[in-house]
Amino acid sequence: MKLPHLFLWLLLCLALPAQALQLTDDRGTVVQFSQAPQRIVSLLPSLTESICALDQCQRLVGVDRYSNFPASVRGLPQVGGGLDPNIEAIVALRPDVVVLATASRASARLEALGLKVVALEPKTSADVRRVLGKLGQLLDVPDAARIWRNIDAGVAAAAQSLPARVKNTRVYFEVNAAPYAAGTASFIGETLARLGAQNVVPAALGPFPKLNPEFVVRANPDLIMVGDRNALNMAQRPGWAGIRAIREKRVCVFTPEQSDTLVRPGPRMAEAARTMAACLQDKAP
């Protein structure tokens, strides 16, 4: 290469961003960055946990009010919830990117103010694997797949720990007292299936359907899994006293900390599987 050409090539290399990247989020929106973002606001607890599992907690400058794990994020500025974030507080933190759920109504407002937004929302195990990969790409973490390998191995180990007698136990997993349930198509339902349980909520109803309470009465599950926030007066719901699980006291009531782990599709899914396995071991007929 001639000297003038070499000089020109070097100038071009210096002018180009060193780590330019683009990422397609779950809205199908292509988001471009001149380099991996260093200041991140997370508006979804599972995304907060995933960023920290990738050893990038130090890049978080703000989180939603529900992000409480790991403990280090509790000292960060809180900017409201995922559905009702404080836009002014987010802007004041000068983030390079805001990561949030696709259901959040904040995306358009944040983008109108010039902020980068990446929407990611895992609902199935395959989604969790994909989102971890997307975050690895966004944060320039080369082996993000290791997190999924650890999750997968942990769930498999939890399943192998269970005795044959718990297999095919018919389970109702309540996410919210409306009641919203974890269906077969959700990451929770998929974990239950790997543990050998049968979910009474079919995949056709979607990942997290709102049910008619009579549906659960007719389904008559052998075992109920529910957080203590939603377990209060469950037996007093019309017809529910006759459900086998309630009649035979086969109800696992999870603490708030356990519930957080169970309902967040992210790096603690193996821990969630162990919690569900312990419930099956203790309460299955």
C-alpha positions, -999 to +999 in steps of 0.1 A: +000+000+000+014+034-010+021+058+018-006+084+010-032+055+008-020+041+041-023+075+057-058+079+044-068+044+056-055+052+091-075+084+092-107+065+083-100+039+109-096+066+136-128+083+125-149+052+127-165+042+160-145+015+177-174-007+188-204+004+168-233-020+171-270-023+162-296-045+179-331-054+169-353-055+200-386-073+206-406-046+189-387-052+157-371-018+162-334-015+151-315+005+177-280+017+168-252+026+192-217+041+186-204+018+214-217-005+241-238+016+265-222+024+298-251+041+316-283+019+318-317+024+333-337-008+337-375-008+340-380-046+344-367-067+373-358-097+351-337-074+329-320-059+359-311-093+372-299-105+338-276-074+334-261-082+369-258-119+361-236-108+331-214-090+356-224-056+344-243-043+375-219-013+376-235+001+344-269+004+360-276+040+370-314+036+378-340+009+381-378+005+385-393+002+420-396-036+418-360-043+410-346-056+443-321-083+434-291-085+437-289-064+469-265-039+453-293-025+431-314-015+461-292+016+465-298+029+430-322+057+421-358+043+416-377+058+386-412+044+391-426+012+376-423-003+342-458+009+333-457+042+351-421+054+350-410+089+360-398+102+327-381+133+342-361+112+366-350+089+338-338+118+317-320+133+346-299+101+349-285+107+314-287+070+304-271+057+272-300+033+270-333+024+288-342-013+288-378-021+294-407-044+286-425-042+252-457-036+272-443-003+287-460+028+274-429+048+280-409+039+249-423+065+226-420+094+251-384+084+259-375+082+223-391+115+216-367+130+242-337+116+223-331+085+245-322+051+232-348+024+241-344-014+239-376-033+246-371-070+257-398-092+272-392-128+280-423-150+285-409-184+276-377-203+283-367-197+246-373-160+252-351-160+282-323-176+263-327-151+234-329-120+257-298-130+275-281-132+241-294-098+231-282-083+264-248-099+258-247-083+224-258-049+238-232-050+266-205-065+246-203-096+269-188-124+248-201-155+265-237-145+276-248-181+267-231-194+298-259-179+319-285-200+300-263-231+302-263-227+340-300-222+341-307-252+319-284-275+340-299-263+372-335-270+361-324-304+349-308-312+382-340-301+401-361-325+379-337-354+385-340-349+422-377-357+423-391-391+431-414-409+406-444-405+429-447-367+422-448-371+384-481-361+367-492-341+398-519-317+384-508-282+394-524-247+394-498-219+397-514-185+405-494-155+396-520-129+407-552-130+426-574-117+398-568-147+392-540-147+367-523-181+362-491-194+347-501-213+317-484-242+301-469-219+274-452-197+301-416-201+313-432-212+347-453-238+329-423-250+310-404-255+342-433-274+358-434-296+327-397-304+331-403-313+367-429-338+355-460-319+367-491-313+347-504-278+344-541-275+346-540-243+325-536-253+288-512-236+264-542-225+242-551-199+269-517-181+266-487-177+289-504-158+317-542-158+312-568-142+334-591-170+344-627-173+354-624-186+390-649-214+381-623-227+357-600-236+386-629-252+405-637-274+374-600-282+369-597-294+405-559-294+408-540-318+431-517-290+442-517-252+442-487-229+441-493-193+452-475-164+467-485-153+502-496-119+488-524-138+469-531-167+491-552-148+516-589-160+517-583-184+487-605-210+504-633-185+507-636-179+470-669-193+457-665-231+453-628-232+460-632-250+494-641-281+474-609-281+453-589-311+461-557-292+468-574-269+493-595-297+509-564-318+514-541-288+523-519-293+493-511-256+489-475-242+487-475-206+498-444-188+488-427-159+506-424-125+488-387-133+481-396-168+467-424-153+446-400-127+431-377-155+421-405-177+407-422-151+385-391-134+370-379-150+337-341-146+341-310-160+357-327-173+389-349-198+370-328-227+383-335-215+419-372-212+410-371-248+397-356-260+430-383-241+449-411-257+428-394-291+432-394-288+470-431-279+469-438-310+448-417-332+471-435-319+502-471-315+490-478-338+460-503-366+467 
